Amino acid sequence: MTARGQTARTWALQDRLFHRDVAVLAYDGTATFELGIVVELFGLPRPEFSEWYRFKVCALETGPLAATGGLTITCRHGIEALSRAGTIVIPGWRTEEQPPERLLRILRRAHRGGARLVSICSGAFLLAATGLLDGRRATTHWRYAAQLAQMYPRIKVEPDVLYVDEGDLLTSAGSAAGIDLCLHIVRKDFGESVASQVARRLVVYPHRDGGQAQFVDRAVPQEDRPWLAKLLEWTQNHLGEKLSVKRLAKQAGMSKRTLSRRFADEAATSPTEWLIGLRLARAKQMLEKTARSVDEIAYDTGFGSAPTLRHHFRRRLDTSPVAYRSHFRRNTSGKGARSRLRACGTVPACRGTG
């Protein structure tokens, strides 16, 4: 590897380590559910993993803060601590209120320093007020989408998706979509296998794509759901086989038309896209955990060929299988690498706090 390539790799590793320093903003009137999502995903100790996030809650105002439901929050850190975080999460915001200029300056400065900014639900209004979302895509709760677009016309508001990942700026739709976005971040930082383990502990579906619709028109009774769980279990055991929609429908005991309608109603997707998602999840796990070639993985996961696997990786994940494997293999040695970088003095002091 050339010196230039080694330098680029070193900085990429620094960024990944930096982004694992997570801070969440708390404010008077904090949305308790959204804050709880962030604490659960990033702040909960996870001894099953050798590495995890470093986490802090930062208060906008001094003194105890009121939260939804009559709760009171006391924080150890003020908003200046946001400047030392690599990932800053905004769990909702007061949509009609102009944020304090001091807070906006801190967020802009953190972003210039390489921090990624994340909002859940109405937290997009705070990110919008920084001006950083101008010309970028973003989403929020469907109830607030029109208001966000009206107040900030330079933002490309996508009202119907679960979340939007613009790399350094990530926004989610309302409430539970914040779980999807946070799991997406875990998946980016630690890989598919780790994200799936976290999802199981949360007892939620491990991956709902960001482009999936925020809501469906018709509620599906809980007693109608076992068919999907049974089909999922069967499909995961047959991913390497040729699976048509007709075969999936036969396994589910319904017609192709009924299967497609049920998927649209319950999962806001199609059987084909659902199957591709399962195959990609299996491929990512194999890339992370095995030394099998891309051709072998493509065959074992039912894609049939490496070009087809690469096509779906690029379409869904905007990367290649080789780059994905390289990224997460480096992540597995991140702890030791971080120590070496610190010893060499290449990690800025503010990135090593938490």
N, C-alpha and C positions, 0 to 999 in steps of 0.2 A: 504494500500500500504506500502511495506517495505521502510526503509530509502534508500536502494540502488535504488529501483524503483523510489522514489521521486527525488533523485539526478539526475538520468538519464532523468527524465521528465523535470526537471529544466534546464539541459544543452540543451535538445532538444529545449525548448522554447527560450533559449538564442540564439541558432543558427538561429532560424527562424527570430528573431528580428534583429540579426546582419546582416543577408542576405538582409534585407530591406534597408540597407544603400548602395545605388548604386552609383558607379562612372564610368564615361565613359572617355576613353582616346581620346584626340584631339591632332593632330599633323599636321605639315606643309604638305599640300596635303590631308587633311582629306576627306574621302568619304562622301559627304553631305547627300546623301540619307540614308546611313546606320546610320550616326549620328542622322539624323532626326527620324529614327525608334526608337532609344533608348530614345531620348528626349520625343517623343510622348507617348511611353509606360510607362516610369518610371518617367519622369520629369514633365509631365503635371499635374497641380492641379486637383484633382478629389474630389470635395466636396460631391459627392453622397456617398462616402465611409467614414466610421469613421476613418479608418487607411489607409495609403498608404506609398509609398516608400519615403525615404529621398534621395535627388539626387544632384550630383555635376558633373561638367565637369572639367577635369584635363588636363592641357596643357603640352605636352612633351617639347616644346621649349618656350623660353621667347618671349614676344611681340606678335603682331597680327599674326594669322596663316592663311595661304591661304587654301581655301577649294574648292572642285570641283564646277565649274560653275562661278568662279570669285568672290566668297564670301570671306569675311574676318571674322575670329572668334577671339574674345577676351575672355579669361577665367579668372576667379577669383582665380583658384587653380592651383598649379603646380603638378608634378607627385608624390611628397611626400605624397599628400593627398590620393593617391591610397592605401597607407598602412593602412588607417583608414576605408576603405570600406569593406563591407561584400560581395558585388557582384561587380566585375570589368568587364566592357564590352569593347571589342576591336572592333570598327566598321570599319573593313578593315585594310590593312597594305600594305606597299610597298614591293611586293613579292621578288624583286631582292636585297633588301637592308638588311644587317645585323643590327638588332636592337641594340641600345646602351646598353652596359653592365649594366649601372646604372638602366635602365628601367627593364631589365631582373632580376636583383637582387631584385628590389622592388616587381615584380610580384611573384617571388619565395617566398619571405618573407611573402607576403600577403597570399599566398596559404598555407604556413606552419601555419599561424595564423588562418586558418579556412575559408578564403574567397573562394568563388566559382568564377572561371574565365570563361568568356563567349566571344566567338568570332563570328563575322558575316562576311561571305564571306571570303576575303583574310586575315582577322584577324587571321585565324588559323595559318598562317606563323609565327606570333609573338608568339603565344602560343607554337608552335612547337620549336621555338628557345630557350625557357626556359628549354626544356628537360622534361617538365611535362607530355607531351603527349606520351612519349616513352612507348610502350607496351599497349597503350590505343587506343580506336576507336575515329575517328574524321572525319569530312567532311569539304568541302569548295566548292566554286563555281565549277561546272563541268569543266570549262575551265582550272582551276588551279589544279585539282585533281592529274593528272599525275605528275606535277611538284612538288607538295607537297610530294607525295610518293617517288619521286626520291631524293629529297633533304633530306628527313627524313624517311629513310627506316624502322625505328623502330616503326613508327606509323601505325596503321591498318586503312588506309584511305578507307572510304566508299564513293565512288564517286557519287552514284545515289540517296542518301536520302536527305530529307529536312533538318534534323538536327540530332545530336547525343547527348544524355544526358548521361554522365558518372558520374553524381552526382555532383562532385566538378569541373568538366571540361565539358563545353557545347560548341558545335560548330555548326554553321549553314552553309547551302549552300549559294548561291549568293543572294544578294539584298533582294527581297521580302520574301525569306525563313527566313530572320531575324525577320520578323513580326511573323511568326509561332513559332519560338523559344522563342521570348519574351513573346508571349501569353502563351506558355507552362510554362514559368517560373512564370507568374502571376497565372496560374492555380495551380501550385505546392504550391505557397505561400499563396493564398487566396481562392482557390477553383473554381469549375466549374462555379458556378453562377456569381461570380465576373468577371471571365475571359470572360464569354459570354456577360456581359454588356459592358466590354471594347471593345470587338470585334464589337458589334453593333455600338458603338460610332465611331469606325474606319471604319465601313461599310465593314467588311471582314468576311469571313467564320470563325466561332468561333474555329474550331479545325481541323487542318490537321495533321494527325499522322506523327511523325518524320520519319518513314520508308517509307513514300510515295515518289514516284519518283520525282526528281527535275524538269523534263520536260516531255512533251509528244511529240510523233513523228509528230502528225498532229494537226494543229490549228483548233479549233472549232469555227465557226462563232457565234457572239454574239446573232444573232437572233434565234439560235438553243437552247439556254440555258433555256428558260422559262419552258420547260418540267421538268427539274430537280427541279426548285423552287416549281412547283406545286406538284410534287411527294414528296418533302421534307415536305411541309405543310400537305399533306394528311397523310403521314407516321407518323409524330409526333402526329397526332390526333388518331392514331390506334396502337400505340406501344405495348399496352397490348394484342393485338390480335395475332393469329398465322399468320405470314406473310412469305409466300414463295416467291421465285424469280418469280414464275409463277403469283402470285397475284400482285406483284409489277409491273410486265410487263403489265398485263391487265389494271391496274390503269393508267399506263403511255401511254397506247394505242399502244403498240408495242410487238413484240415477245420476248421470253426469250433471244434468241441469240442477237437480236438487242439491248436489254437493257444492256446486259453484255458488248457488244462492245462500246456502248455509255458511260458507266461508265468507261471503260478502257481508252477511248479517252479523256474524259472531266475531270475525277476525279482521274485517275491513280489508281483505286481500283476496287473491285468487288461489286455487289449489296449486297452480304452477309456481307462483311466486313463493308460496309457503314452502313448497318442496325445495326450491332453490335455496331458500334461507336455511333449511335444515342441512342441506348438503354443504353449504358454505360454513356453517357452524362446525360440522364434523371435520371439514378440511382444515379449518383454522386450528382445531385441537390437535390434529395430526402434524401440522406444520410446527406447532409449539413443542410437542412432546416426542416426536419420532424423527428419525433420519431418513425416512422414505422419500423417494424422489417425487417431484411434482407430477410426473406421469403416473406413478403408482398411486398417489393420493387421488388424482383425477379419476382413475379407474375404480378405486375402492369406494369413492363417494358418489359414484353414479354419473359423473360428468362425462365420462367416456374418453376424453382426451385433454391434454394439457392446454391447448389453445382455448377450449371451451371453459375450463376452469379459470384461466387468466381473464377471459372476457367477463365472466361474472364477478370476479374479484375487482376488476377495474370498474365495472358498472355499479356495484354495490358499495365497495370500500375505497375506491379511488387509489388503489395500490396494486402491486403484483404479489403473487404467492412468495416469490423469493425475497422481496423487500419485507413482507410481513414476517417471514421466518427470521430474517436477519434482525429486525427490530426487537422481537421478543426474546431471541436468544441473548442479545446484549442486555436486555432488561433483567434476565435471570442472574446476571453477574453484577447488577447495578450497585449492590451494597459495597462489595469490595472495590469496585471502580470508583465509587464516591469517596472512599477513604483515600485511595491513591490520588484522586484529583485534589482533595483537600490538602494532602501532604505536599503536593507540588505547588499549592497556592493558586490553582487555576479557578477555583469556585469562589465567586464573590461572597463576602461575609454575609450579606443579607439573604443569600440563597441557602445558607446552611442553618438558618434559625428554625425554630419550631420545636 
